[in-house]
């Protein structure tokens, strides 16, 4: 990326929207100046400019919640950035996966959201992908997904194998109810595995589409 093409404002800043490269969730909005943008490019981790402290800051320097940059985009006006990252821990200083957790009240806004809440019959997969990503970032105590991430890839792989076997048994039993439960469990554990591997569901869907088109 050629930093010279970026149009900084009169204060020498440009807004940077940070997005999880895997789940596609927007994590935070921060600001960069030329120095922090250069440091981001050089180190491969996010650096920002604090408007309140008037200094550069490295995301995760004290908390350990760093963000590995995998892509940097600028908009058509060249005055805003999208920074796609693989986060290590929560993005928000309050400890949440994303800074954007509250929804504005208002009947028109609420109705518009409700109309988009279920855009298609596969939307639950995208929702689960986001929830699993937040679990890995926040690691809430007592959550089963937290337990899987704490145990690591071997445990996750074992669960995927177990659930696949139970799908086979349910199918042999000719039980739709049993098969529904077991396939749902398999899908969930596969999504956990994809998150652990930092492989977005989009990549799988793209491969399916490529196979279908070929």
N, C-alpha and C positions, 0 to 999 in steps of 0.2 A: 504494500500500500504506500503510495506517495503522499506523505503528510502535506505537501505543498498544495494539494488540490482541496484540502479541507478549509472551509470558510469559518474562521473563528469570529465570535461576536466582538463588540467594542471593548469587552473586558478580557478578550483573549481566550474565551471559553467556547466549548461546543458540547451540547447535551449528548450523553452516551446511554442508550438503552441496553441493559444487560439481559440477555436471554439464555436460558438453559438450552444448549445445543441438542440435548437428547429429548427432553420432555416438551420443548418449545414454550415453556412458561416464561413470562417476563418476570425477572427477578428484582430488578431495581432500576432507578434512573439516577445517574450521577453526572458529573461534569469533568471534562478533560481540558487541559491546556496543551500547548504544543509539547512541553516537556513530559507530561504524564502520558500523552499519546505515544511519544517516542519510547518511553520506558516500557509501556505496554507491549509495543512491537518488539523491542529488544529482549525483554525477559520472558515473554509468552504468558504473563500473568497481568491482571488488571491493576492499573494505577490511575488514580483520579486526582482532581484538584479540589481541596476543601474550600468552599467559599466562606465559611465561618472562621476557619483557622488561617486561611490564606496560605496554604502549604500543600505540597504533594502528599498523598497517602497511598500506601500499598495495601490493597484489600487483603485482609487476613494476616497482616504482619503481626498483630498481637493475639488475635483469636485463633489463628490457624486455618480460618475458613477462606482459603485462597480460591481463585477462579482461574483455571487454565483456559487460555484463549485459543479457540480453534478456527475462528473466522472474524473478520472485521469488515463491515460494510458501511458505505455512506449513502445518503439519500440523493434524489435527483437534483436538489438545490445545493448539495455538498455542505450543508450546515447542521447535520445531525448524523449520529453514528448508531449502528447496531453492533453490539459486541457479543458474539456467540461463545459461550463458555461451558466448560465442564466444572461445576462447582464442587468444592470440598467443604461441605457443611452449609449452614444457613447463609443466606445473602443479607438478611435483615439484622440490624444491631439488636433487635428485640428477641432474636433467636428463632424467627420463623424462616421457612424455606424461601419465601418471597416477601418483598416489602408490600406487595399489593394483595392485601387480604380483606379489605373492607369494600363494601358495595354502597354506592350512593343511593339513598332512598328517593322515591318519586314514582308515582304511578306509571307515567309514560316510560321511564327507564326500566322499571320492574317488568312491565308487560313486554317490552322489547327483549329483555333478557330471557324471560320465560319462553318467548317464541323461538329463541335460538338455543335454549337449554338442551334440546334433543334434536340436533340437526339431522341425524340419521340413526339407523339402528345399530351402528357400530360405535357410536359416540362414547359408550361406556368404556371401551378399550382405551381411548385417549384420556378419559377421566382417571382410569386406574393407573395409567402410565404416569400421570401427573402426581397422583397421591403417593405412589411408590417412590417417585423421585423426592418428594417432600419428606417421606419417612427416612430415606437414606440421609438426607441433609440434616434433619432435626433429631433423628434417633430417639423418639419418645419412649420413655421407659414403659415396659409392659406390652408394647405392640408386637404382634407376631412378625411383622415385616422387619422391625428392628432386630429381633432375635435372629432372623435369617441373615441379615447383613453382618451382624456381630460374629456369627459362626463362619461366614465366608463362603466362597464359591463351592467348596466340596459339599457342604450341607445343602446348598441350593440345588446343585446338580443331583444329589441324592433324592431330594424331594421331587424334582422333575421326573426322574426315573420311576419313583414310586407312583406318582400320579399317572404317568403313562401306562404303567402296568395295571392300575385300577381302572383306567378307561377301557383297556382290553377286557378285563373281567366283567365290567358292567355291560359291555357290548355282547359278550358271550352269554350273559344272563338274560339278554333281550329285555332289559328294564330301562325304559325311557327316563324314569325319574332318577334312577341310580346313575345312568349315563350323563344326564344333565349336570348332576352334582360333580361328577368326576372330571368331566371336560372343563367345567368352570374352574375347578381346582388346578387343573393342568395349565389352563390359560394364565391364571394368576401367577403361578410359579415360573412360567416361561417369561412373563413380563418382569418379574423380579430378576431373573437371570439376565435379561437384556439390559436392565438398568445397571446391574453389577458389571457387565461387560462394556457399558457405555455405548450400546448399539441401539439407536432409536427404532421404534416400531415402524417409522416411515421407511427405513431401509428394507425391512422385510416386505412391506406392502409394495414398494417399488420393484423388488425382485419378483414378486408374484405377478405384477403387471407386465414386467418384461417377458416373463415366461409365457404369459397368456397371449401377448402380442406377437411373439416369435413363431 
